[in-house]
């Protein structure tokens, strides 16, 4: 019996040692744009870039570790779509000129991304270290513009965007290979008035991209139940921070 007990104890020790050796801790990296804006209450809107049309130009920004990049569209009258860096904290002013998150700041630090995707100015992020890292996720929230439009019907214009029972506002992240083949998509609701709910996101919420982790780039698409002849009536904006990559 003593020999059997000693053998069992030794076996447990060996198995435990093997399990400890098999544990792999993967490195995570979080994109930050803090170094791009040093002046408070500022949108980083470019003034020079590639001319796309007579009314639009484009430039590209990278985070300070060279993990990701995104396209930023602009014109002489300001932000024109894609993504921009901002440290705005305005949670009271309605309308498209306010690019602030409804949280009055970033999830980590001051500078975060506000996005506005469109047919000619898509909101896309690209993985610049795809050989070593893959997407894990990011924190998402509403912009003040979209939040006030949905919650109070105050869009700074016609003020006809307040949600009613059954309405919804959804963000989809669509992953693509480097050659443009879709590999999958994940979604989250920025506002949800279905099934008796009256939820409008006003905090930073984690958006898990595990299903599209190996994408070379992600295209963000906003849809809403409030859609008319000319497309979505809900302001097609959202804010994002702490884009996270994880070691393969």
The 8 nearest C-alpha neighbors of each residue, nearest first, counted from 0:
[[1, 3, 2, 4, 5, 6, 7, 8],
 [0, 2, 4, 3, 5, 6, 7, 8],
 [1, 3, 5, 0, 4, 6, 7, 8],
 [4, 2, 6, 0, 1, 5, 7, 8],
 [5, 3, 1, 7, 6, 2, 0, 8],
 [4, 6, 8, 2, 3, 7, 9, 1],
 [7, 5, 3, 9, 4, 8, 10, 2],
 [8, 6, 10, 4, 9, 5, 3, 11],
 [9, 7, 5, 11, 10, 6, 4, 12],
 [8, 10, 12, 6, 7, 11, 5, 13],
 [11, 9, 7, 13, 12, 8, 14, 6],
 [12, 10, 14, 8, 9, 13, 15, 7],
 [13, 11, 9, 15, 10, 14, 16, 8],
 [14, 12, 16, 10, 15, 11, 17, 9],
 [15, 13, 17, 11, 16, 12, 18, 10],
 [16, 14, 18, 12, 17, 13, 11, 19],
 [15, 17, 13, 19, 14, 18, 12, 20],
 [16, 18, 14, 20, 15, 19, 21, 13],
 [19, 17, 21, 15, 20, 16, 14, 22],
 [18, 20, 16, 17, 21, 22, 15, 14],
 [19, 21, 17, 18, 22, 16, 23, 15],
 [22, 20, 18, 19, 17, 23, 16, 24],
 [23, 21, 19, 20, 18, 24, 17, 25],
 [24, 22, 25, 21, 20, 19, 26, 18],
 [23, 25, 22, 26, 246, 27, 21, 245],
 [26, 24, 246, 23, 27, 245, 247, 22],
 [25, 27, 246, 245, 24, 28, 244, 247],
 [28, 26, 245, 244, 246, 25, 29, 243],
 [27, 29, 244, 243, 245, 30, 26, 66],
 [28, 30, 243, 241, 242, 244, 31, 27],
 [31, 29, 242, 62, 241, 243, 66, 28],
 [32, 30, 62, 33, 63, 29, 241, 64],
 [31, 33, 62, 34, 35, 110, 63, 30],
 [32, 34, 110, 35, 31, 36, 109, 108],
 [33, 35, 32, 36, 37, 63, 31, 110],
 [34, 36, 33, 32, 37, 43, 84, 110],
 [37, 35, 34, 38, 33, 43, 110, 41],
 [36, 38, 39, 35, 34, 33, 41, 86],
 [37, 39, 36, 41, 40, 86, 42, 35],
 [40, 38, 41, 37, 86, 87, 36, 109],
 [41, 39, 87, 86, 38, 88, 42, 85],
 [42, 40, 39, 86, 85, 87, 38, 43],
 [41, 43, 85, 44, 84, 86, 87, 40],
 [44, 42, 84, 85, 83, 41, 45, 36],
 [45, 43, 42, 78, 77, 46, 73, 83],
 [46, 44, 47, 43, 73, 58, 48, 71],
 [45, 47, 44, 48, 73, 74, 75, 56],
 [48, 46, 45, 49, 58, 56, 57, 50],
 [47, 49, 58, 57, 56, 50, 46, 45],
 [48, 50, 57, 56, 51, 58, 47, 55],
 [51, 49, 56, 52, 48, 55, 57, 53],
 [50, 52, 56, 55, 49, 57, 53, 54],
 [53, 51, 55, 54, 50, 56, 49, 57],
 [52, 54, 55, 51, 50, 56, 74, 75],
 [53, 55, 52, 74, 56, 51, 75, 50],
 [56, 54, 74, 52, 51, 73, 53, 50],
 [57, 55, 50, 51, 49, 73, 72, 48],
 [58, 56, 72, 49, 48, 71, 73, 50],
 [57, 59, 48, 71, 70, 49, 72, 60],
 [60, 58, 70, 69, 71, 68, 61, 57],
 [59, 61, 68, 69, 70, 62, 58, 71],
 [62, 60, 68, 67, 65, 63, 69, 59],
 [61, 63, 32, 65, 31, 64, 30, 67],
 [62, 64, 65, 32, 31, 61, 34, 30],
 [65, 63, 66, 62, 30, 31, 61, 67],
 [64, 66, 62, 63, 67, 61, 127, 68],
 [67, 65, 127, 64, 128, 126, 62, 30],
 [68, 66, 126, 127, 125, 61, 65, 62],
 [67, 69, 61, 125, 60, 124, 62, 59],
 [68, 70, 124, 59, 60, 123, 125, 71],
 [71, 69, 59, 81, 58, 82, 72, 60],
 [70, 72, 82, 81, 58, 57, 59, 83],
 [73, 71, 57, 79, 80, 56, 81, 78],
 [72, 74, 79, 78, 56, 77, 55, 57],
 [75, 73, 55, 77, 76, 56, 54, 79],
 [74, 76, 77, 73, 46, 54, 55, 78],
 [75, 77, 74, 78, 73, 79, 54, 55],
 [78, 76, 74, 73, 75, 79, 44, 45],
 [79, 77, 73, 80, 44, 72, 74, 76],
 [78, 80, 73, 72, 77, 74, 55, 81],
 [81, 79, 115, 72, 120, 116, 78, 82],
 [80, 82, 122, 121, 71, 120, 116, 115],
 [83, 81, 114, 71, 113, 122, 80, 70],
 [84, 82, 113, 112, 71, 43, 85, 114],
 [83, 85, 112, 43, 111, 42, 110, 113],
 [84, 86, 42, 110, 87, 111, 41, 43],
 [85, 87, 110, 109, 40, 41, 104, 111],
 [86, 88, 40, 99, 85, 41, 89, 104],
 [89, 87, 103, 104, 99, 90, 86, 40],
 [90, 88, 99, 91, 87, 103, 92, 97],
 [91, 89, 101, 143, 103, 92, 88, 99],
 [90, 92, 89, 93, 143, 147, 101, 144],
 [91, 93, 90, 89, 97, 94, 143, 144],
 [94, 92, 155, 144, 154, 153, 91, 147],
 [93, 95, 155, 154, 144, 96, 97, 92],
 [94, 96, 97, 144, 98, 93, 155, 154],
 [95, 97, 94, 98, 93, 144, 78, 77],
 [96, 98, 95, 99, 94, 144, 92, 93],
 [99, 97, 96, 113, 142, 100, 95, 87],
 [100, 98, 87, 97, 88, 89, 142, 143],
 [99, 101, 142, 102, 143, 103, 238, 141],
 [100, 102, 143, 142, 90, 103, 201, 141],
 [101, 103, 100, 104, 202, 201, 90, 105],
 [104, 102, 88, 101, 100, 90, 89, 99],
 [105, 103, 88, 102, 109, 100, 86, 87],
 [104, 106, 109, 111, 107, 108, 110, 240],
 [105, 107, 240, 203, 108, 104, 241, 138],
 [108, 106, 105, 109, 241, 240, 110, 111],
 [107, 109, 105, 110, 106, 33, 104, 111],
 [108, 110, 105, 86, 104, 111, 107, 33],
 [111, 109, 86, 33, 85, 105, 108, 32],
 [110, 112, 240, 105, 84, 85, 239, 86],
 [113, 111, 84, 239, 238, 83, 240, 85],
 [114, 112, 238, 83, 82, 237, 239, 98],
 [115, 113, 82, 237, 236, 81, 238, 122],
 [114, 116, 236, 80, 81, 235, 122, 82],
 [117, 115, 122, 121, 81, 120, 80, 114],
 [116, 118, 120, 121, 119, 115, 80, 122],
 [117, 119, 120, 121, 116, 122, 80, 220],
 [118, 120, 117, 121, 116, 80, 81, 51],
 [119, 121, 117, 81, 80, 118, 116, 72],
 [122, 120, 116, 117, 81, 123, 118, 119],
 [123, 121, 81, 116, 219, 218, 82, 114],
 [122, 124, 218, 217, 121, 69, 219, 125],
 [125, 123, 69, 217, 216, 68, 67, 218],
 [124, 126, 216, 67, 68, 215, 127, 69],
 [125, 127, 67, 215, 129, 128, 216, 66],
 [126, 128, 67, 66, 129, 125, 65, 68],
 [129, 127, 130, 126, 132, 131, 66, 67],
 [128, 130, 132, 131, 126, 127, 133, 215],
 [129, 131, 128, 132, 133, 247, 127, 126],
 [132, 130, 129, 128, 247, 246, 133, 245],
 [133, 131, 246, 129, 247, 245, 128, 244],
 [132, 134, 212, 213, 244, 245, 129, 247],
 [133, 135, 212, 244, 136, 245, 243, 208],
 [134, 136, 244, 208, 243, 209, 212, 245],
 [137, 135, 207, 208, 243, 206, 134, 242],
 [136, 138, 242, 206, 241, 205, 243, 240],
 [137, 139, 205, 204, 240, 203, 239, 206],
 [140, 138, 239, 204, 203, 238, 205, 137],
 [139, 141, 203, 238, 202, 200, 201, 237],
 [142, 140, 237, 238, 101, 146, 100, 200],
 [141, 143, 100, 101, 237, 144, 145, 99],
 [142, 144, 101, 146, 90, 100, 145, 99],
 [145, 143, 142, 93, 94, 146, 147, 95],
 [146, 144, 148, 234, 142, 143, 147, 149],
 [145, 147, 143, 149, 148, 144, 150, 141],
 [148, 146, 150, 151, 153, 149, 145, 144],
 [147, 149, 154, 152, 153, 145, 146, 160],
 [148, 150, 161, 162, 146, 152, 147, 160],
 [151, 149, 147, 161, 146, 148, 152, 162],
 [152, 150, 147, 153, 161, 148, 149, 146],
 [161, 151, 153, 148, 160, 158, 149, 159],
 [154, 152, 148, 158, 151, 147, 155, 93],
 [153, 155, 148, 94, 158, 156, 93, 152],
 [156, 154, 94, 93, 153, 158, 157, 95],
 [155, 157, 154, 158, 94, 153, 159, 93],
 [158, 156, 159, 155, 154, 153, 160, 152],
 [159, 157, 153, 152, 154, 156, 160, 155],
 [158, 160, 157, 152, 161, 153, 154, 148],
 [161, 159, 152, 148, 149, 158, 162, 233],
 [152, 162, 160, 149, 151, 150, 148, 159],
 [163, 161, 149, 166, 160, 150, 164, 192],
 [164, 162, 166, 165, 161, 192, 197, 167],
 [163, 165, 192, 166, 193, 195, 162, 197],
 [164, 166, 193, 192, 163, 167, 194, 191],
 [165, 167, 192, 224, 164, 163, 162, 193],
 [166, 168, 191, 190, 224, 223, 192, 169],
 [169, 167, 223, 190, 189, 188, 222, 191],
 [170, 168, 188, 222, 189, 221, 187, 223],
 [169, 171, 221, 187, 186, 220, 188, 222],
 [172, 170, 186, 220, 219, 185, 173, 221],
 [171, 173, 219, 185, 184, 218, 217, 186],
 [172, 174, 184, 218, 217, 183, 171, 219],
 [175, 173, 217, 214, 211, 183, 182, 181],
 [176, 174, 181, 214, 180, 179, 182, 216],
 [175, 177, 215, 179, 180, 178, 214, 181],
 [176, 178, 215, 179, 175, 216, 180, 214],
 [179, 177, 176, 180, 175, 215, 181, 216],
 [180, 178, 176, 175, 177, 181, 216, 215],
 [179, 181, 176, 175, 178, 182, 177, 174],
 [180, 182, 175, 183, 174, 179, 176, 173],
 [183, 181, 175, 174, 180, 211, 176, 214],
 [184, 182, 174, 181, 211, 173, 210, 185],
 [183, 185, 173, 172, 174, 211, 171, 186],
 [186, 184, 172, 171, 173, 208, 210, 183],
 [187, 185, 171, 170, 172, 184, 188, 169],
 [186, 188, 170, 169, 189, 171, 206, 185],
 [189, 187, 169, 190, 168, 170, 191, 186],
 [188, 190, 200, 168, 169, 199, 141, 187],
 [191, 189, 199, 168, 188, 167, 198, 200],
 [190, 192, 167, 198, 193, 197, 188, 196],
 [193, 191, 197, 196, 166, 165, 164, 167],
 [192, 194, 165, 196, 195, 191, 166, 164],
 [195, 193, 196, 192, 165, 164, 191, 197],
 [194, 196, 193, 192, 197, 164, 165, 191],
 [195, 197, 192, 193, 194, 198, 191, 164],
 [198, 196, 192, 191, 199, 195, 193, 190],
 [197, 199, 191, 190, 196, 192, 200, 189],
 [200, 198, 190, 189, 201, 191, 197, 146],
 [199, 201, 189, 202, 141, 190, 140, 198],
 [202, 200, 101, 140, 102, 141, 199, 203],
 [203, 201, 102, 140, 200, 204, 101, 141],
 [202, 204, 140, 139, 138, 106, 205, 201],
 [205, 203, 138, 139, 202, 140, 206, 200],
 [204, 206, 138, 137, 207, 139, 203, 136],
 [207, 205, 137, 136, 138, 204, 208, 139],
 [206, 208, 136, 209, 205, 135, 137, 210],
 [209, 207, 136, 135, 211, 210, 212, 206],
 [210, 208, 212, 211, 135, 207, 134, 136],
 [209, 211, 208, 212, 183, 185, 184, 207],
 [212, 210, 174, 208, 209, 214, 213, 183],
 [211, 213, 134, 209, 133, 214, 208, 210],
 [214, 212, 133, 211, 215, 134, 129, 176],
 [215, 213, 174, 175, 216, 176, 211, 212],
 [214, 216, 176, 177, 126, 175, 125, 213],
 [215, 217, 125, 214, 175, 124, 126, 174],
 [218, 216, 174, 173, 124, 123, 172, 175],
 [217, 219, 123, 173, 172, 122, 220, 174],
 [220, 218, 172, 122, 171, 123, 173, 217],
 [219, 221, 171, 170, 116, 218, 172, 222],
 [222, 220, 170, 169, 235, 171, 219, 223],
 [223, 221, 169, 168, 220, 231, 170, 224],
 [224, 222, 168, 225, 167, 169, 231, 226],
 [223, 225, 166, 167, 226, 168, 222, 231],
 [226, 224, 223, 232, 231, 233, 227, 166],
 [227, 225, 231, 230, 232, 224, 223, 228],
 [228, 226, 230, 229, 231, 232, 225, 224],
 [227, 229, 230, 226, 231, 232, 225, 224],
 [228, 230, 227, 231, 226, 232, 225, 233],
 [231, 229, 227, 226, 228, 232, 225, 222],
 [230, 232, 226, 233, 225, 223, 227, 222],
 [233, 231, 226, 225, 234, 230, 227, 160],
 [232, 234, 231, 235, 160, 225, 223, 145],
 [235, 233, 145, 236, 232, 144, 148, 231],
 [236, 234, 115, 221, 233, 116, 237, 145],
 [237, 235, 115, 114, 234, 142, 145, 113],
 [236, 238, 141, 142, 114, 113, 140, 239],
 [239, 237, 113, 140, 112, 139, 141, 100],
 [240, 238, 139, 112, 138, 113, 111, 140],
 [241, 239, 111, 138, 242, 106, 112, 137],
 [242, 240, 137, 29, 30, 243, 138, 31],
 [241, 243, 137, 30, 29, 240, 136, 244],
 [244, 242, 29, 136, 135, 28, 241, 137],
 [243, 245, 134, 135, 28, 133, 27, 132],
 [246, 244, 27, 132, 133, 26, 135, 28],
 [245, 247, 132, 26, 25, 131, 27, 133],
 [246, 132, 131, 133, 245, 25, 130, 26]]
